[in-house]
């Protein structure tokens, strides 16, 4: 807002020559100065002093300080001349105006910070005839201009008009100094009033210099009146705005008022309106966004609200952010590249080794999308242990379809708002992860990987798994509504691919919306090929090495797989390869070696002693020990069932952190052994005189499930008959009290674990023959399969030598 006046000495602190901090020169003490009658000149920057006005002047240049000190010493006035260029530090006579004001120095003040200040009173205009001296300060011969006191009706009219304008301006200003009002009202002459108003009026230095140089009094008063009229109009508009927006103001609204006043003043003065330009840009962006009619109508409604709202309003930023989200979302469907099935096969084979059934299912999926691009494709969910390539399969699908790929991590999400977004009424509200991922991808037909969908949880903020039901339902996601957007967004063209480690933690309704594709662990031979084709090359690049600098034998890789990792995937295998390569990188970086060949013998030095022993070596030839097969979240594993008997009273002792189902399985196996004691060659009185202890090693690991029933039965038969169980055989299957062997799950993972452990035979339920095709060919070639209908078949196949047949044959 324009300022007309302020306290006298504060008004012109900015006025003159900025301090430079240079030391003041000694005053010229030459009494025989030939230019003693010349006027001492002090150049000033962007400041004009008028006759009859008292104002402070700050000086700092050596020449100005010397001039002021000399004037004070001799009791002489000074002449204040404004520079044409304020930035010039050493002004010359040619760089200054010719018209200035003779001023007397009322007071010379030296501040504590070393600054020099003058209190000056303007006396008379002067015109420079000739500069006669430049060092150590400027001096000039001048012609003083007398102010004629002419009183004509024309001048009197101007005098009255100007006095009224000045009074009106002072009334419009808040906190006007009373001294200034009195000075205006009691001005002795038109010339004195003109100079007083010009001195305190908010005008540019150039405008004030022009007024100073106007000698003709009527012309000078007209110029002042015109400038003053403009300032009064601005003050009137400001006061009008204040009256209109004054109701119910608090401290927060005060800032809004000031900004609105500034905008109104800018509009009245014809200056640029940034908000109008912003509204125009948003209008154009909405038109180009390609929104559906319903969404575009909502966007334009919010735009109209934004246009009427002050810039500093708290809701202004919220609406602007909301419009930015609507504009930047990809509403229009881009042109889809045709799917090349042959290229898709090549990409899948290049990115992944093995997984033939998985690749075939993906190719089928892509073929259906190619033939029916607008059809409702199923939601694929890759389920398997960590490190088997679930996420990278999604990236390969995106490459095969030539679409953008975006990943949304759902692990640990427990707030429904992270899926559906927050309502805009909340501070810092944002859309949910789904809409954010769409914006990040920049395409409405992207491939979206919903990673770790089984690790979502529920809390006090709702159940995110329930919010995912609409996202993953092809019948509903065409009109998905995010709470933040509050308008429908079509997700039907997004290719959703989910990953999970476990199916048990996924709610039934959500699991029903997805097609489950299981990925089992890799066999040792598959891991060797993956390491050779992908992992070694990737770790060489990560550690700044080349294939010419480091070689790794296949035997060394095989030992790393068997002795240093125990996993279904290959993530830890890649870490161990990286560890070995980093040791080599140190030698190459030090210059002690230029080439390294890693063999089996080098692993102990590079990686330390093997962490895992071969399970075959752990088995001992004692009665009562059987090898079972177990399924874990990270793949299959072998499980030892140990049974022993001691003199007692027929108690059954169970240890090894067995779950309720597994405890019941042991009890069922013991009951089955008791019912067949005569057929198995066991004295029935043994059960009354013997306590049986069943233990499953790795006692710190909880275990549960019915699939160890066959192994429990075989271990009990072994300890009670004294027969040995074959140490090359593992078994799985649930048993019933009728002696039937029932089917179990996880056959593929369990068989792969048996092959990895070096076993050669597996006993499986006969009703699990349907899972045989899912077993990797490498495991099928290394194992002998025995299919069990009844526990008699298990007894016949599990025990060593001819005693097995004798035990299995009744009578």
ZAKOLTI-961157 format. One line per 2 residues: number of its first residue (from 0); their letters; for each residue x, z, y of C-alpha. Coordinates in steps of 0.5 Angstrom, whole numbers. Example, Ala and Ser with C-alpha at 12.3 -4.5 7.8 and 13.67 -1.06 7.14 Angstrom:
<atoms>
0) AS) 25,16,-9 ~ 27,14,-2
</atoms>
This chain:
<atoms>
0) XX) 0,0,0 ~ 3,-2,7
2) XX) 6,4,11 ~ 5,4,19
4) XX) 8,11,21 ~ 12,17,18
6) XX) 16,23,21 ~ 20,20,26
8) XX) 27,21,23 ~ 25,20,16
10) XX) 22,13,18 ~ 29,9,19
12) XX) 34,13,14 ~ 34,6,11
14) XX) 36,3,18 ~ 43,1,19
16) XX) 49,0,16 ~ 50,3,9
18) XX) 56,8,8 ~ 62,5,5
20) XX) 66,12,4 ~ 72,9,8
22) XX) 76,13,12 ~ 75,13,20
24) XX) 80,10,24 ~ 83,14,30
26) XX) 79,12,37 ~ 83,8,42
28) XX) 85,13,47 ~ 88,7,51
30) XX) 86,9,58 ~ 88,2,61
32) XX) 83,-2,57 ~ 82,-8,61
34) XX) 75,-8,57 ~ 73,-2,59
36) XX) 67,-4,63 ~ 65,-8,56
38) XX) 59,-5,52 ~ 61,-2,45
40) XX) 58,-6,40 ~ 55,-3,33
42) XX) 53,-8,28 ~ 47,-5,24
44) XX) 44,-8,17 ~ 36,-10,17
46) XX) 34,-5,23 ~ 32,-6,30
48) XX) 32,-1,35 ~ 27,-2,41
50) XX) 27,1,48 ~ 24,8,49
52) XX) 25,10,42 ~ 29,15,38
54) XX) 31,14,31 ~ 37,16,27
56) XX) 42,11,25 ~ 47,12,19
58) XX) 54,8,20 ~ 59,8,15
60) XX) 64,2,16 ~ 71,4,20
62) XX) 69,-1,26 ~ 63,2,27
64) XX) 65,9,26 ~ 71,8,31
66) XX) 66,5,36 ~ 61,11,36
68) XX) 67,16,36 ~ 70,12,42
70) XX) 63,12,46 ~ 62,19,45
72) XX) 69,21,47 ~ 68,17,54
74) XX) 60,19,54 ~ 58,11,54
76) XX) 52,8,51 ~ 53,3,45
78) XX) 49,-4,44 ~ 46,-4,37
80) XX) 46,-11,34 ~ 43,-13,28
82) XX) 47,-18,23 ~ 44,-24,21
84) XX) 46,-23,13 ~ 45,-16,11
86) XX) 50,-17,5 ~ 56,-18,10
88) XX) 61,-12,10 ~ 65,-15,16
90) XX) 61,-18,21 ~ 64,-23,26
92) XX) 61,-25,33 ~ 58,-31,30
94) XX) 54,-27,24 ~ 50,-23,29
96) XX) 44,-24,33 ~ 45,-24,41
98) XX) 39,-20,43 ~ 40,-12,42
100) XX) 38,-6,45 ~ 43,-1,49
102) XX) 42,6,46 ~ 45,13,48
104) XX) 48,17,43 ~ 44,24,43
106) XX) 48,27,38 ~ 53,25,33
108) XX) 53,29,26 ~ 58,29,20
110) XX) 55,31,14 ~ 58,35,8
112) XX) 58,29,4 ~ 63,25,9
114) XX) 57,21,12 ~ 56,19,19
116) XX) 50,20,23 ~ 47,18,30
118) XX) 41,20,34 ~ 40,14,38
120) XX) 35,13,44 ~ 34,6,46
122) XX) 34,4,53 ~ 34,-3,55
124) XX) 35,-10,52 ~ 41,-14,53
126) XX) 44,-21,52 ~ 51,-22,49
128) XX) 54,-27,54 ~ 61,-26,51
130) XX) 65,-22,46 ~ 71,-20,49
132) XX) 74,-15,43 ~ 74,-15,36
134) XX) 79,-10,34 ~ 79,-4,32
136) XX) 71,-5,34 ~ 67,-10,37
138) XX) 66,-10,45 ~ 62,-15,49
140) XX) 60,-17,56 ~ 52,-17,56
142) XX) 47,-18,61 ~ 42,-13,61
144) XX) 34,-15,62 ~ 30,-11,66
146) XX) 23,-9,64 ~ 18,-11,70
148) XX) 12,-7,70 ~ 7,-12,72
150) XX) 0,-10,72 ~ -5,-16,72
152) XX) -12,-16,69 ~ -10,-20,63
154) XX) -4,-15,61 ~ -9,-9,62
156) XX) -14,-13,57 ~ -8,-14,52
158) XX) -6,-6,54 ~ -13,-3,52
160) XX) -14,-8,46 ~ -7,-6,43
162) XX) -8,1,44 ~ -14,1,41
164) XX) -11,-3,35 ~ -6,2,34
166) XX) -11,8,34 ~ -15,5,29
168) XX) -9,4,25 ~ -7,11,25
170) XX) -14,14,24 ~ -14,9,17
172) XX) -7,13,15 ~ -7,19,12
174) XX) -3,25,14 ~ -1,21,21
176) XX) 4,25,25 ~ 0,28,31
178) XX) 6,27,36 ~ 6,19,34
180) XX) -2,19,36 ~ 0,23,43
182) XX) 5,18,44 ~ 1,12,43
184) XX) -5,15,47 ~ -1,17,53
186) XX) 4,11,53 ~ 6,10,61
188) XX) 6,2,61 ~ 4,-4,57
190) XX) 12,-5,55 ~ 13,2,53
192) XX) 7,1,48 ~ 9,-5,46
194) XX) 16,-3,44 ~ 13,4,41
196) XX) 8,0,36 ~ 13,-5,34
198) XX) 18,0,32 ~ 14,4,28
200) XX) 10,-2,25 ~ 11,-4,18
202) XX) 14,-11,19 ~ 20,-14,17
204) XX) 27,-14,20 ~ 26,-21,22
206) XX) 19,-20,25 ~ 22,-14,29
208) XX) 28,-18,32 ~ 23,-24,34
210) XX) 19,-19,38 ~ 25,-16,41
212) XX) 27,-23,43 ~ 21,-24,46
214) XX) 22,-23,54 ~ 15,-25,56
216) XX) 11,-19,56 ~ 4,-22,54
218) XX) 7,-27,49 ~ 10,-20,46
220) XX) 4,-16,46 ~ 0,-22,42
222) XX) 5,-22,37 ~ 5,-15,36
224) XX) -3,-15,36 ~ -3,-21,31
226) XX) 2,-17,26 ~ -2,-11,27
228) XX) -9,-14,26 ~ -6,-16,19
230) XX) -4,-9,17 ~ -11,-6,19
232) XX) -14,-11,15 ~ -10,-9,9
234) XX) -11,-1,11 ~ -19,-3,11
236) XX) -19,-6,4 ~ -15,0,1
238) XX) -20,5,4 ~ -26,1,2
240) XX) -23,1,-5 ~ -22,8,-5
242) XX) -29,9,-3 ~ -32,5,-9
244) XX) -27,8,-14 ~ -27,15,-12
246) XX) -32,19,-16 ~ -30,23,-21
248) XX) -23,22,-21 ~ -18,26,-25
250) XX) -10,26,-25 ~ -11,21,-30
252) XX) -15,16,-27 ~ -11,17,-20
254) XX) -6,12,-23 ~ -11,7,-25
256) XX) -14,7,-18 ~ -7,6,-15
258) XX) -6,0,-20 ~ -13,-3,-18
260) XX) -12,-2,-11 ~ -5,-6,-12
262) XX) -8,-11,-15 ~ -14,-12,-10
264) XX) -9,-12,-4 ~ -5,-17,-8
266) XX) -11,-22,-9 ~ -13,-21,-2
268) XX) -6,-23,0 ~ -6,-29,-4
270) XX) 0,-26,-9 ~ 0,-28,-16
272) XX) -5,-24,-21 ~ -2,-23,-27
274) XX) -8,-20,-31 ~ -12,-27,-30
276) XX) -6,-31,-33 ~ -6,-26,-39
278) XX) -14,-27,-40 ~ -13,-34,-39
280) XX) -7,-34,-44 ~ -12,-30,-49
282) XX) -17,-35,-48 ~ -13,-41,-50
284) XX) -10,-37,-56 ~ -17,-35,-59
286) XX) -19,-43,-58 ~ -13,-45,-62
288) XX) -13,-39,-67 ~ -19,-43,-72
290) XX) -23,-37,-73 ~ -30,-37,-76
292) XX) -36,-37,-71 ~ -37,-30,-73
294) XX) -30,-27,-72 ~ -29,-32,-65
296) XX) -35,-29,-62 ~ -33,-22,-64
298) XX) -26,-24,-60 ~ -29,-27,-54
300) XX) -34,-20,-53 ~ -27,-16,-54
302) XX) -24,-21,-49 ~ -30,-20,-44
304) XX) -29,-12,-44 ~ -21,-13,-43
306) XX) -23,-17,-37 ~ -27,-12,-34
308) XX) -22,-6,-35 ~ -17,-4,-31
310) XX) -10,-5,-34 ~ -8,2,-34
312) XX) -14,5,-38 ~ -13,8,-44
314) XX) -17,3,-48 ~ -14,-3,-45
316) XX) -8,-3,-50 ~ -12,-2,-56
318) XX) -16,-8,-54 ~ -10,-12,-53
320) XX) -7,-10,-60 ~ -14,-12,-63
322) XX) -14,-19,-60 ~ -7,-20,-62
324) XX) -8,-18,-69 ~ -14,-23,-69
326) XX) -10,-29,-66 ~ -4,-28,-70
328) XX) -8,-28,-77 ~ -8,-34,-81
330) XX) -15,-36,-81 ~ -15,-43,-82
332) XX) -13,-46,-89 ~ -6,-50,-89
334) XX) -5,-56,-93 ~ -4,-54,-101
336) XX) 2,-58,-104 ~ 0,-61,-111
338) XX) 3,-56,-117 ~ 8,-60,-121
340) XX) 7,-57,-128 ~ 14,-60,-130
342) XX) 17,-57,-124 ~ 14,-50,-125
344) XX) 17,-50,-133 ~ 24,-52,-130
346) XX) 23,-46,-125 ~ 21,-41,-130
348) XX) 26,-43,-135 ~ 32,-43,-129
350) XX) 29,-36,-127 ~ 28,-32,-133
352) XX) 31,-32,-140 ~ 26,-31,-146
354) XX) 19,-29,-145 ~ 16,-35,-148
356) XX) 9,-33,-149 ~ 9,-30,-141
358) XX) 12,-37,-139 ~ 6,-41,-143
360) XX) 1,-36,-140 ~ 3,-37,-133
362) XX) 4,-45,-134 ~ -3,-45,-136
364) XX) -5,-41,-130 ~ -2,-46,-126
366) XX) -5,-52,-129 ~ -12,-49,-128
368) XX) -11,-48,-121 ~ -8,-55,-120
370) XX) -15,-58,-124 ~ -20,-53,-120
372) XX) -16,-51,-114 ~ -23,-48,-111
374) XX) -24,-44,-117 ~ -24,-37,-118
376) XX) -17,-36,-122 ~ -16,-29,-126
378) XX) -12,-23,-123 ~ -6,-23,-127
380) XX) -3,-16,-128 ~ 4,-16,-131
382) XX) 5,-9,-135 ~ 12,-7,-138
384) XX) 18,-2,-137 ~ 22,-2,-131
386) XX) 27,-8,-131 ~ 24,-13,-135
388) XX) 23,-18,-129 ~ 16,-17,-127
390) XX) 17,-18,-120 ~ 21,-24,-120
392) XX) 16,-27,-125 ~ 11,-27,-118
394) XX) 17,-30,-114 ~ 18,-35,-119
396) XX) 10,-37,-119 ~ 10,-37,-111
398) XX) 16,-42,-112 ~ 12,-46,-117
400) XX) 6,-47,-113 ~ 10,-48,-106
402) XX) 7,-42,-103 ~ 9,-36,-99
404) XX) 11,-30,-103 ~ 9,-23,-100
406) XX) 10,-16,-104 ~ 6,-10,-102
408) XX) 8,-4,-105 ~ 3,1,-108
410) XX) 7,6,-111 ~ 5,13,-108
412) XX) -1,10,-104 ~ -6,16,-104
414) XX) -10,14,-97 ~ -16,9,-98
416) XX) -14,7,-90 ~ -7,4,-93
418) XX) -12,-1,-96 ~ -18,-2,-92
420) XX) -14,0,-85 ~ -16,5,-80
422) XX) -22,5,-75 ~ -20,3,-68
424) XX) -22,9,-65 ~ -16,13,-68
426) XX) -10,13,-64 ~ -4,8,-67
428) XX) -10,5,-72 ~ -7,-1,-76
430) XX) -10,-6,-81 ~ -9,-4,-88
432) XX) -3,-6,-92 ~ -7,-13,-95
434) XX) -8,-15,-88 ~ -1,-14,-86
436) XX) 2,-17,-91 ~ -3,-23,-90
438) XX) 0,-23,-83 ~ 7,-23,-85
440) XX) 6,-29,-90 ~ 3,-33,-84
442) XX) -1,-36,-90 ~ -8,-35,-92
444) XX) -6,-38,-99 ~ 0,-34,-100
446) XX) 2,-31,-107 ~ 1,-23,-106
448) XX) 5,-18,-111 ~ 1,-12,-112
450) XX) 7,-8,-114 ~ 7,-1,-118
452) XX) -1,-1,-118 ~ -1,4,-123
454) XX) 2,9,-119 ~ -3,10,-114
456) XX) -6,17,-113 ~ -12,20,-110
458) XX) -13,25,-104 ~ -17,28,-99
460) XX) -17,21,-95 ~ -20,18,-101
462) XX) -18,14,-107 ~ -14,7,-106
464) XX) -16,5,-113 ~ -23,4,-111
466) XX) -21,0,-105 ~ -18,-4,-109
468) XX) -24,-6,-113 ~ -26,-11,-107
470) XX) -19,-14,-106 ~ -19,-16,-113
472) XX) -26,-18,-115 ~ -26,-26,-114
474) XX) -34,-25,-113 ~ -33,-20,-107
476) XX) -26,-21,-104 ~ -29,-28,-100
478) XX) -32,-23,-95 ~ -27,-17,-95
480) XX) -28,-13,-89 ~ -22,-9,-86
482) XX) -24,-2,-82 ~ -19,-4,-77
484) XX) -21,-12,-76 ~ -29,-10,-77
486) XX) -30,-17,-79 ~ -30,-21,-85
488) XX) -23,-24,-88 ~ -23,-29,-94
490) XX) -18,-27,-99 ~ -21,-32,-104
492) XX) -15,-36,-103 ~ -10,-31,-104
494) XX) -6,-31,-111 ~ -6,-24,-113
496) XX) -1,-21,-118 ~ 0,-14,-120
498) XX) 5,-10,-124 ~ 5,-4,-127
500) XX) 9,0,-132 ~ 3,4,-135
502) XX) -4,2,-136 ~ -7,9,-138
504) XX) -6,11,-130 ~ -10,5,-128
506) XX) -18,6,-127 ~ -22,3,-132
508) XX) -26,-1,-127 ~ -20,-4,-123
510) XX) -17,-6,-130 ~ -23,-9,-132
512) XX) -22,-14,-126 ~ -15,-16,-128
514) XX) -12,-20,-134 ~ -7,-16,-137
516) XX) 0,-19,-139 ~ 5,-15,-143
518) XX) 12,-15,-142 ~ 16,-12,-148
520) XX) 23,-10,-148 ~ 29,-15,-149
522) XX) 33,-15,-155 ~ 40,-14,-155
524) XX) 41,-21,-156 ~ 37,-23,-150
526) XX) 40,-18,-146 ~ 47,-21,-148
528) XX) 44,-28,-145 ~ 41,-25,-139
530) XX) 47,-22,-137 ~ 52,-28,-138
532) XX) 47,-33,-135 ~ 44,-28,-129
534) XX) 47,-21,-128 ~ 55,-23,-128
536) XX) 54,-28,-123 ~ 50,-24,-119
538) XX) 54,-18,-119 ~ 60,-23,-118
540) XX) 57,-25,-111 ~ 55,-18,-109
542) XX) 62,-15,-110 ~ 66,-21,-107
544) XX) 69,-24,-113 ~ 69,-31,-116
546) XX) 69,-33,-123 ~ 76,-36,-123
548) XX) 78,-28,-121 ~ 74,-25,-127
550) XX) 72,-26,-134 ~ 68,-22,-138
552) XX) 68,-23,-146 ~ 61,-23,-150
554) XX) 64,-18,-154 ~ 65,-13,-148
556) XX) 58,-15,-145 ~ 55,-13,-152
558) XX) 59,-6,-152 ~ 56,-5,-145
560) XX) 49,-6,-148 ~ 50,-2,-154
562) XX) 54,4,-152 ~ 53,5,-144
564) XX) 45,3,-143 ~ 39,5,-147
566) XX) 33,2,-143 ~ 28,-4,-145
568) XX) 30,-8,-139 ~ 37,-10,-136
570) XX) 37,-6,-129 ~ 42,-1,-132
572) XX) 46,-6,-135 ~ 47,-10,-128
574) XX) 49,-3,-125 ~ 54,-2,-131
576) XX) 57,-9,-130 ~ 57,-8,-123
578) XX) 61,-2,-124 ~ 66,-5,-128
580) XX) 67,-11,-123 ~ 68,-6,-117
582) XX) 74,-3,-121 ~ 77,-10,-122
584) XX) 75,-12,-114 ~ 80,-6,-112
586) XX) 86,-8,-116 ~ 85,-15,-113
588) XX) 84,-13,-106 ~ 90,-8,-107
590) XX) 94,-15,-109 ~ 96,-12,-116
592) XX) 92,-17,-119 ~ 90,-24,-118
594) XX) 86,-25,-124 ~ 82,-20,-129
596) XX) 80,-21,-136 ~ 75,-16,-138
598) XX) 75,-15,-146 ~ 72,-9,-151
600) XX) 78,-5,-150 ~ 78,-5,-143
602) XX) 71,-2,-142 ~ 74,6,-144
604) XX) 78,5,-138 ~ 73,2,-133
606) XX) 67,5,-135 ~ 69,12,-139
608) XX) 67,13,-146 ~ 61,11,-149
610) XX) 55,15,-147 ~ 50,13,-153
612) XX) 52,13,-160 ~ 49,9,-165
614) XX) 43,12,-168 ~ 45,10,-175
616) XX) 51,14,-175 ~ 46,20,-173
618) XX) 42,20,-179 ~ 45,24,-185
620) XX) 43,24,-192 ~ 39,30,-193
622) XX) 32,31,-196 ~ 27,32,-191
624) XX) 29,27,-186 ~ 25,21,-184
626) XX) 26,16,-178 ~ 20,14,-174
628) XX) 18,9,-169 ~ 16,12,-162
630) XX) 13,8,-156 ~ 15,11,-149
632) XX) 14,8,-142 ~ 21,5,-141
634) XX) 20,1,-148 ~ 20,3,-156
636) XX) 25,8,-159 ~ 27,11,-165
638) XX) 24,18,-167 ~ 27,23,-173
640) XX) 23,27,-176 ~ 26,33,-180
642) XX) 23,38,-185 ~ 26,44,-188
644) XX) 23,49,-193 ~ 25,57,-193
646) XX) 22,62,-198 ~ 16,65,-195
648) XX) 8,65,-195 ~ 6,58,-194
650) XX) 6,58,-186 ~ 7,51,-182
652) XX) 12,52,-176 ~ 12,46,-171
654) XX) 18,45,-166 ~ 20,40,-161
656) XX) 15,40,-156 ~ 10,37,-160
658) XX) 3,35,-157 ~ -4,37,-159
660) XX) -5,30,-163 ~ 2,30,-166
662) XX) 1,38,-169 ~ -6,35,-172
664) XX) -2,29,-175 ~ 3,34,-178
666) XX) -3,39,-181 ~ -6,32,-184
668) XX) 0,30,-187 ~ 1,37,-190
670) XX) -6,37,-193 ~ -5,30,-196
672) XX) 1,32,-199 ~ -2,39,-202
674) XX) -8,34,-204 ~ -3,30,-208
676) XX) 2,35,-210 ~ 1,34,-218
678) XX) 1,26,-217 ~ 8,27,-213
680) XX) 11,32,-218 ~ 10,38,-213
682) XX) 9,45,-216 ~ 2,47,-213
684) XX) 5,54,-213 ~ 11,52,-208
686) XX) 6,52,-202 ~ 4,59,-203
688) XX) 12,61,-203 ~ 15,57,-198
690) XX) 14,56,-191 ~ 15,49,-188
692) XX) 19,48,-181 ~ 18,41,-178
694) XX) 22,39,-172 ~ 23,33,-168
696) XX) 30,33,-164 ~ 30,32,-157
698) XX) 27,38,-156 ~ 27,38,-149
700) XX) 22,32,-149 ~ 15,32,-150
702) XX) 12,28,-155 ~ 5,26,-157
704) XX) 1,21,-161 ~ -2,20,-168
706) XX) 3,14,-170 ~ 8,19,-173
708) XX) 3,21,-179 ~ 7,16,-184
710) XX) 14,19,-182 ~ 11,26,-182
712) XX) 8,25,-189 ~ 15,22,-192
714) XX) 19,27,-189 ~ 14,33,-192
716) XX) 15,29,-199 ~ 22,28,-199
718) XX) 23,36,-197 ~ 19,38,-202
720) XX) 21,34,-208 ~ 28,33,-206
722) XX) 29,26,-205 ~ 33,22,-200
724) XX) 29,17,-195 ~ 33,11,-194
726) XX) 37,11,-188 ~ 36,4,-186
728) XX) 28,4,-186 ~ 24,7,-180
730) XX) 16,7,-180 ~ 10,8,-176
732) XX) 3,9,-177 ~ -3,14,-177
734) XX) -5,17,-183 ~ -12,19,-186
736) XX) -14,25,-191 ~ -16,19,-195
738) XX) -9,17,-195 ~ -10,10,-191
740) XX) -5,8,-186 ~ -9,6,-180
742) XX) -6,1,-174 ~ -3,4,-168
744) XX) 0,1,-162 ~ 6,-1,-159
746) XX) 8,-5,-165 ~ 13,-10,-161
748) XX) 16,-5,-157 ~ 17,0,-163
750) XX) 20,-6,-167 ~ 25,-8,-162
752) XX) 27,-1,-162 ~ 29,-1,-169
754) XX) 33,-8,-169 ~ 37,-5,-163
756) XX) 38,1,-167 ~ 41,-3,-172
758) XX) 36,-1,-178 ~ 34,-7,-183
760) XX) 27,-5,-185 ~ 21,-3,-182
762) XX) 14,0,-185 ~ 8,-2,-181
764) XX) 1,-1,-182 ~ -2,-7,-186
766) XX) -8,-8,-180 ~ -2,-9,-175
768) XX) 0,-16,-178 ~ -4,-19,-172
770) XX) 2,-16,-168 ~ 7,-20,-172
772) XX) 7,-26,-167 ~ 9,-22,-161
774) XX) 15,-19,-164 ~ 21,-23,-161
776) XX) 24,-28,-166 ~ 31,-25,-166
778) XX) 28,-18,-168 ~ 24,-22,-174
780) XX) 30,-25,-177 ~ 34,-18,-177
782) XX) 29,-14,-180 ~ 25,-14,-187
784) XX) 18,-12,-186 ~ 14,-8,-191
786) XX) 6,-7,-189 ~ 3,-1,-191
788) XX) -5,0,-194 ~ -4,7,-196
790) XX) 1,12,-196 ~ 3,11,-203
792) XX) 6,4,-201 ~ 10,8,-196
794) XX) 12,13,-201 ~ 14,7,-206
796) XX) 18,3,-200 ~ 21,9,-196
798) XX) 25,13,-202 ~ 32,11,-205
800) XX) 33,9,-212 ~ 28,9,-218
802) XX) 26,16,-216 ~ 21,13,-211
804) XX) 17,9,-216 ~ 17,15,-220
806) XX) 14,19,-214 ~ 9,14,-212
808) XX) 6,13,-219 ~ 1,18,-221
810) X) 2,21,-228
</atoms>
